[in-house]
Amino acid sequence: MQKAVTGALKKPLYELPKEFTKIRGHIAKGDLGVAMKEAETLKAQANAPAEAEAVVEAIKGMINGQIAGADADMQAGDYQSAQRGYERVIKSAKGLPESDTAKTKLAEMMKDDNAKKVIKAQKDLDKILAEPMRSKKDATERKAALESFLKKNAENAAGRKAIEELDKVEKALSGGR
């Protein structure tokens, strides 16, 4: 619980004074690097609002939370989610050291042959799941595709998700029982 509230603002961002308007806009757009620079500029002013330091810390917390989430996905073997998480940090924290940290972590992960294999499998699974399932025939075809997919991927993150999806399809085919 302590990790979740570290760096949290005492007031919601929308309740902060007008000086924080630009910062709110950048955060809403996901431009955390720009928001951080604006917040640090505001904090450095002689008549800075009392909340400026807390806003800087909150933005740092958002960025570090995104990196921690991507790290956790990678540790869990969910390389596609880790890749997306690192890419999000690279883009949102542009100009900050955290963006470089995410680039380095992503590059290291992409050197791993297993990570590349799992990402490909996750993309293949996404294609299977993107097919509509409007009829019993569609469900039967999806079940067969998932069973075939699992023959090669039962032990990775894509396989774990495929098992969950297969369970849903089997329940749908049996009438939800």
Secondary structure as UniProt FT lines:
FT   HELIX           2..5
FT   TURN            6..7
FT   HELIX           13..15
FT   HELIX           18..20
FT   HELIX           21..29
FT   HELIX           32..44
FT   TURN            46..47
FT   TURN            50..51
FT   HELIX           52..75
FT   TURN            76..77
FT   HELIX           79..92
FT   TURN            93..95
FT   HELIX           97..110
FT   HELIX           113..130
FT   HELIX           136..153
FT   TURN            154..155
FT   HELIX           157..173
FT   TURN            174..175
//
